[in-house]
Amino acid sequence: MKSVYLVLLLLLSVAYALVPYGLKNSPKSGIWGTNFGRAPILERYSWNILDWAYPDQTSRDAAIASGDYVPQNGLPVGIEVWRNKLFVTVPRWKNGQSFI
């Protein structure tokens, strides 16, 4: 359960990093003399495997051994913020995606 909260916290921090900051209506030029408009996105956290929280390590290992869970097949494709909640869409396009 902790890893789900960790993933949600990471995605929330990415969502806040996408909010434009430091925008002014001044004709100042960018670093190399070009006006870019928005600040570049800063990478706060990154990961290459989307992991889910299982009740215990034994059930997680059993799901991996049976092919019900393949950590490399998780791909978050949508993030939506609603009030104080963060919704992440992880489609099950490939086998081995958990429904937890």
N, CA and C atoms as an extended XYZ file, in Angstrom:
300
Properties=species:S:1:pos:R:3:atomname:S:1:resname:S:1:resid:I:1 pbc="F F F"
N         0.823       -1.193        0.000 N   MET     1
C         0.000        0.000        0.000 CA  MET     1
C         0.866        1.256        0.000 C   MET     1
N         2.045        1.159        0.649 N   LYS     2
C         2.915        2.323        0.705 CA  LYS     2
C         3.431        2.699       -0.674 C   LYS     2
N         3.696        1.706       -1.522 N   SER     3
C         4.231        2.033       -2.842 CA  SER     3
C         3.186        2.718       -3.712 C   SER     3
N         1.904        2.408       -3.510 N   VAL     4
C         0.854        3.106       -4.260 CA  VAL     4
C         0.844        4.577       -3.872 C   VAL     4
N         0.957        4.850       -2.587 N   TYR     5
C         1.009        6.237       -2.146 CA  TYR     5
C         2.270        6.919       -2.654 C   TYR     5
N         3.377        6.184       -2.711 N   LEU     6
C         4.613        6.753       -3.225 CA  LEU     6
C         4.467        7.113       -4.698 C   LEU     6
N         3.866        6.226       -5.479 N   VAL     7
C         3.650        6.500       -6.901 CA  VAL     7
C         2.732        7.708       -7.068 C   VAL     7
N         1.665        7.768       -6.291 N   LEU     8
C         0.746        8.905       -6.383 CA  LEU     8
C         1.427       10.206       -5.978 C   LEU     8
N         2.273       10.141       -4.954 N   LEU     9
C         3.010       11.326       -4.534 CA  LEU     9
C         3.967       11.782       -5.628 C   LEU     9
N         4.626       10.838       -6.278 N   LEU    10
C         5.536       11.186       -7.362 CA  LEU    10
C         4.783       11.809       -8.529 C   LEU    10
N         3.641       11.239       -8.878 N   LEU    11
C         2.859       11.782       -9.983 CA  LEU    11
C         2.297       13.157       -9.641 C   LEU    11
N         1.923       13.347       -8.392 N   LEU    12
C         1.431       14.654       -7.971 CA  LEU    12
C         2.533       15.701       -8.067 C   LEU    12
N         3.744       15.335       -7.674 N   SER    13
C         4.846       16.291       -7.772 CA  SER    13
C         5.160       16.617       -9.225 C   SER    13
N         5.010       15.639      -10.119 N   VAL    14
C         5.200       15.908      -11.545 CA  VAL    14
C         4.118       16.856      -12.041 C   VAL    14
N         2.875       16.642      -11.595 N   ALA    15
C         1.778       17.512      -12.017 CA  ALA    15
C         2.021       18.949      -11.557 C   ALA    15
N         2.518       19.127      -10.341 N   TYR    16
C         2.812       20.474       -9.868 CA  TYR    16
C         4.004       21.078      -10.601 C   TYR    16
N         4.926       20.242      -11.052 N   ALA    17
C         6.068       20.761      -11.806 CA  ALA    17
C         5.641       21.271      -13.172 C   ALA    17
N         4.512       20.762      -13.680 N   LEU    18
C         4.030       21.195      -14.985 CA  LEU    18
C         3.336       22.546      -14.946 C   LEU    18
N         2.978       23.011      -13.765 N   VAL    19
C         2.314       24.307      -13.641 CA  VAL    19
C         3.328       25.393      -13.995 C   VAL    19
N         2.981       26.265      -14.930 N   PRO    20
C         3.943       27.299      -15.327 CA  PRO    20
C         4.230       28.250      -14.171 C   PRO    20
N         5.458       28.635      -14.070 N   TYR    21
C         5.847       29.556      -13.014 CA  TYR    21
C         6.793       30.601      -13.599 C   TYR    21
N         6.811       31.757      -12.993 N   GLY    22
C         7.711       32.812      -13.419 CA  GLY    22
C         7.337       33.454      -14.745 C   GLY    22
N         6.081       33.399      -15.139 N   LEU    23
C         5.677       33.994      -16.412 CA  LEU    23
C         5.410       35.485      -16.220 C   LEU    23
N         5.971       36.281      -17.093 N   LYS    24
C         5.756       37.723      -17.052 CA  LYS    24
C         5.507       38.194      -18.471 C   LYS    24
N         4.821       39.292      -18.614 N   ASN    25
C         4.542       39.846      -19.937 CA  ASN    25
C         5.626       40.830      -20.366 C   ASN    25
N         6.841       40.574      -19.977 N   SER    26
C         7.931       41.467      -20.359 CA  SER    26
C         8.641       40.905      -21.585 C   SER    26
N         9.242       41.772      -22.383 N   PRO    27
C         9.918       41.311      -23.601 CA  PRO    27
C        11.313       40.762      -23.352 C   PRO    27
N        11.600       40.273      -22.149 N   LYS    28
C        12.920       39.731      -21.853 CA  LYS    28
C        13.190       38.505      -22.712 C   LYS    28
N        14.427       38.362      -23.071 N   SER    29
C        14.815       37.218      -23.880 CA  SER    29
C        15.241       36.072      -22.982 C   SER    29
N        15.239       34.887      -23.551 N   GLY    30
C        15.653       33.694      -22.833 CA  GLY    30
C        17.162       33.633      -22.680 C   GLY    30
N        17.668       32.483      -22.370 N   ILE    31
C        19.088       32.305      -22.088 CA  ILE    31
C        19.938       32.638      -23.311 C   ILE    31
N        19.532       32.189      -24.501 N   TRP    32
C        20.313       32.377      -25.713 CA  TRP    32
C        19.716       33.454      -26.616 C   TRP    32
N        18.976       34.387      -26.044 N   GLY    33
C        18.432       35.472      -26.824 CA  GLY    33
C        17.101       35.166      -27.492 C   GLY    33
N        16.493       34.037      -27.183 N   THR    34
C        15.207       33.658      -27.758 CA  THR    34
C        14.159       33.694      -26.663 C   THR    34
N        12.980       34.183      -26.984 N   ASN    35
C        11.903       34.250      -26.008 CA  ASN    35
C        11.156       32.918      -26.010 C   ASN    35
N        11.229       32.156      -24.926 N   PHE    36
C        10.637       30.828      -24.865 CA  PHE    36
C         9.219       30.825      -24.322 C   PHE    36
N         8.811       31.797      -23.543 N   GLY    37
C         7.449       31.842      -23.024 CA  GLY    37
C         7.287       31.135      -21.697 C   GLY    37
N         7.467       29.838      -21.656 N   ARG    38
C         7.322       29.086      -20.413 CA  ARG    38
C         8.666       28.509      -19.998 C   ARG    38
N         8.795       28.308      -18.717 N   ALA    39
C        10.018       27.705      -18.195 CA  ALA    39
C        10.054       26.223      -18.570 C   ALA    39
N        11.231       25.668      -18.753 N   PRO    40
C        11.311       24.246      -19.093 CA  PRO    40
C        10.830       23.382      -17.930 C   PRO    40
N        10.367       22.200      -18.264 N   ILE    41
C         9.904       21.264      -17.235 CA  ILE    41
C        11.114       20.681      -16.523 C   ILE    41
N        11.105       20.759      -15.225 N   LEU    42
C        12.181       20.194      -14.429 CA  LEU    42
C        11.776       18.807      -13.957 C   LEU    42
N        12.645       17.853      -14.172 N   GLU    43
C        12.359       16.484      -13.737 CA  GLU    43
C        12.669       16.370      -12.254 C   GLU    43
N        11.656       16.057      -11.473 N   ARG    44
C        11.832       15.914      -10.033 CA  ARG    44
C        12.140       14.469       -9.659 C   ARG    44
N        11.365       13.554      -10.213 N   TYR    45
C        11.537       12.129       -9.951 CA  TYR    45
C        11.330       11.379      -11.260 C   TYR    45
N        11.924       10.229      -11.358 N   SER    46
C        11.682        9.374      -12.516 CA  SER    46
C        11.792        7.921      -12.075 C   SER    46
N        11.130        7.075      -12.819 N   TRP    47
C        11.191        5.646      -12.549 CA  TRP    47
C        10.936        4.920      -13.850 C   TRP    47
N        11.369        3.654      -13.908 N   ASN    48
C        11.183        2.897      -15.138 CA  ASN    48
C        10.266        1.697      -14.954 C   ASN    48
N         9.812        1.437      -13.746 N   ILE    49
C         8.872        0.343      -13.482 CA  ILE    49
C         7.777        0.872      -12.567 C   ILE    49
N         6.530        0.639      -12.949 N   LEU    50
C         5.389        1.021      -12.127 CA  LEU    50
C         5.046       -0.156      -11.232 C   LEU    50
N         5.164        0.022       -9.938 N   ASP    51
C         4.986       -1.076       -8.991 CA  ASP    51
C         3.711       -0.864       -8.185 C   ASP    51
N         3.070       -1.955       -7.810 N   TRP    52
C         1.845       -1.918       -7.025 CA  TRP    52
C         2.096       -2.532       -5.664 C   TRP    52
N         1.328       -2.115       -4.695 N   ALA    53
C         1.451       -2.640       -3.336 CA  ALA    53
C         0.585       -3.878       -3.191 C   ALA    53
N         1.197       -4.967       -2.826 N   TYR    54
C         0.481       -6.208       -2.549 CA  TYR    54
C         0.363       -6.363       -1.039 C   TYR    54
N        -0.585       -7.184       -0.577 N   PRO    55
C        -0.756       -7.354        0.871 CA  PRO    55
C         0.509       -7.848        1.565 C   PRO    55
N         1.266       -8.708        0.893 N   ASP    56
C         2.525       -9.199        1.443 CA  ASP    56
C         3.445       -9.610        0.295 C   ASP    56
N         4.691       -9.853        0.627 N   GLN    57
C         5.686      -10.201       -0.384 CA  GLN    57
C         5.396      -11.556       -1.023 C   GLN    57
N         4.805      -12.474       -0.265 N   THR    58
C         4.498      -13.806       -0.795 CA  THR    58
C         3.482      -13.732       -1.927 C   THR    58
N         2.419      -12.953       -1.754 N   SER    59
C         1.410      -12.840       -2.811 CA  SER    59
C         1.962      -12.093       -4.023 C   SER    59
N         2.845      -11.143       -3.806 N   ARG    60
C         3.481      -10.442       -4.923 CA  ARG    60
C         4.364      -11.394       -5.720 C   ARG    60
N         5.171      -12.185       -5.017 N   ASP    61
C         6.040      -13.148       -5.687 CA  ASP    61
C         5.234      -14.197       -6.441 C   ASP    61
N         4.104      -14.626       -5.862 N   ALA    62
C         3.248      -15.611       -6.533 CA  ALA    62
C         2.634      -15.020       -7.802 C   ALA    62
N         2.243      -13.750       -7.762 N   ALA    63
C         1.670      -13.103       -8.948 CA  ALA    63
C         2.717      -12.948      -10.046 C   ALA    63
N         3.937      -12.640       -9.671 N   ILE    64
C         5.010      -12.524      -10.660 CA  ILE    64
C         5.332      -13.887      -11.255 C   ILE    64
N         5.394      -14.918      -10.406 N   ALA    65
C         5.720      -16.269      -10.881 CA  ALA    65
C         4.649      -16.809      -11.824 C   ALA    65
N         3.382      -16.495      -11.566 N   SER    66
C         2.298      -17.003      -12.411 CA  SER    66
C         2.080      -16.149      -13.664 C   SER    66
N         2.715      -14.985      -13.731 N   GLY    67
C         2.536      -14.106      -14.884 CA  GLY    67
C         1.350      -13.172      -14.751 C   GLY    67
N         0.673      -13.199      -13.596 N   ASP    68
C        -0.441      -12.280      -13.375 CA  ASP    68
C         0.034      -10.838      -13.194 C   ASP    68
N         1.287      -10.676      -12.812 N   TYR    69
C         1.847       -9.348      -12.619 CA  TYR    69
C         3.236       -9.289      -13.257 C   TYR    69
N         3.388       -8.403      -14.226 N   VAL    70
C         4.679       -8.148      -14.872 CA  VAL    70
C         4.974       -6.664      -14.672 C   VAL    70
N         5.894       -6.323      -13.764 N   PRO    71
C         6.126       -4.914      -13.437 CA  PRO    71
C         6.516       -4.049      -14.635 C   PRO    71
N         7.201       -4.610      -15.621 N   GLN    72
C         7.660       -3.830      -16.762 CA  GLN    72
C         6.527       -3.431      -17.706 C   GLN    72
N         5.344       -4.026      -17.576 N   ASN    73
C         4.243       -3.740      -18.494 CA  ASN    73
C         3.352       -2.586      -18.045 C   ASN    73
N         3.634       -1.978      -16.928 N   GLY    74
C         2.821       -0.861      -16.446 CA  GLY    74
C         3.215        0.439      -17.127 C   GLY    74
N         2.224        1.157      -17.652 N   LEU    75
C         2.483        2.414      -18.344 CA  LEU    75
C         1.391        3.418      -17.991 C   LEU    75
N         1.699        4.418      -17.160 N   PRO    76
C         0.687        5.436      -16.874 CA  PRO    76
C         0.514        6.347      -18.082 C   PRO    76
N        -0.710        6.429      -18.593 N   VAL    77
C        -0.956        7.228      -19.794 CA  VAL    77
C        -1.799        8.464      -19.515 C   VAL    77
N        -2.402        8.550      -18.357 N   GLY    78
C        -3.227        9.713      -18.059 CA  GLY    78
C        -3.143       10.102      -16.601 C   GLY    78
N        -3.058       11.402      -16.360 N   ILE    79
C        -3.053       11.931      -14.999 CA  ILE    79
C        -4.112       13.017      -14.942 C   ILE    79
N        -4.977       12.937      -13.968 N   GLU    80
C        -6.035       13.932      -13.810 CA  GLU    80
C        -6.101       14.347      -12.345 C   GLU    80
N        -6.120       15.635      -12.103 N   VAL    81
C        -6.236       16.168      -10.749 CA  VAL    81
C        -7.653       16.673      -10.570 C   VAL    81
N        -8.301       16.226       -9.509 N   TRP    82
C        -9.640       16.686       -9.174 CA  TRP    82
C        -9.667       17.005       -7.687 C   TRP    82
N        -9.839       18.269       -7.376 N   ARG    83
C        -9.789       18.775       -6.003 CA  ARG    83
C        -8.472       18.354       -5.364 C   ARG    83
N        -8.524       17.553       -4.307 N   ASN    84
C        -7.280       17.131       -3.658 CA  ASN    84
C        -6.926       15.683       -3.994 C   ASN    84
N        -7.458       15.167       -5.103 N   LYS    85
C        -7.205       13.782       -5.495 CA  LYS    85
C        -6.461       13.739       -6.826 C   LYS    85
N        -5.663       12.707       -6.977 N   LEU    86
C        -4.917       12.492       -8.210 CA  LEU    86
C        -5.314       11.142       -8.785 C   LEU    86
N        -5.809       11.138      -10.021 N   PHE    87
C        -6.230        9.911      -10.688 CA  PHE    87
C        -5.213        9.576      -11.771 C   PHE    87
N        -4.749        8.338      -11.760 N   VAL    88
C        -3.763        7.874      -12.729 CA  VAL    88
C        -4.386        6.746      -13.541 C   VAL    88
N        -4.314        6.855      -14.865 N   THR    89
C        -4.848        5.830      -15.753 CA  THR    89
C        -3.715        4.913      -16.187 C   THR    89
N        -3.871        3.625      -15.894 N   VAL    90
C        -2.904        2.612      -16.311 CA  VAL    90
C        -3.680        1.538      -17.067 C   VAL    90
N        -3.735        1.640      -18.394 N   PRO    91
C        -4.507        0.647      -19.149 CA  PRO    91
C        -3.822       -0.717      -19.138 C   PRO    91
N        -4.621       -1.737      -19.317 N   ARG    92
C        -4.092       -3.103      -19.339 CA  ARG    92
C        -3.981       -3.561      -20.790 C   ARG    92
N        -3.108       -2.897      -21.548 N   TRP    93
C        -2.894       -3.246      -22.945 CA  TRP    93
C        -2.069       -4.510      -23.081 C   TRP    93
N        -1.207       -4.769      -22.116 N   LYS    94
C        -0.360       -5.963      -22.134 CA  LYS    94
C        -0.766       -6.874      -20.986 C   LYS    94
N        -0.428       -8.129      -21.111 N   ASN    95
C        -0.690       -9.079      -20.031 CA  ASN    95
C         0.203       -8.766      -18.839 C   ASN    95
N        -0.268       -9.150      -17.678 N   GLY    96
C         0.533       -8.985      -16.479 CA  GLY    96
C         0.296       -7.695      -15.732 C   GLY    96
N        -0.813       -7.015      -16.013 N   GLN    97
C        -1.143       -5.807      -15.276 CA  GLN    97
C        -2.119       -6.138      -14.162 C   GLN    97
N        -1.770       -5.726      -12.984 N   SER    98
C        -2.573       -6.027      -11.810 CA  SER    98
C        -3.861       -5.210      -11.809 C   SER    98
N        -4.864       -5.720      -11.156 N   PHE    99
C        -6.131       -5.001      -11.028 CA  PHE    99
C        -6.333       -4.506       -9.613 C   PHE    99
N        -5.295       -4.503       -8.811 N   ILE   100
C        -5.380       -4.079       -7.407 CA  ILE   100
C        -5.644       -2.594       -7.358 C   ILE   100
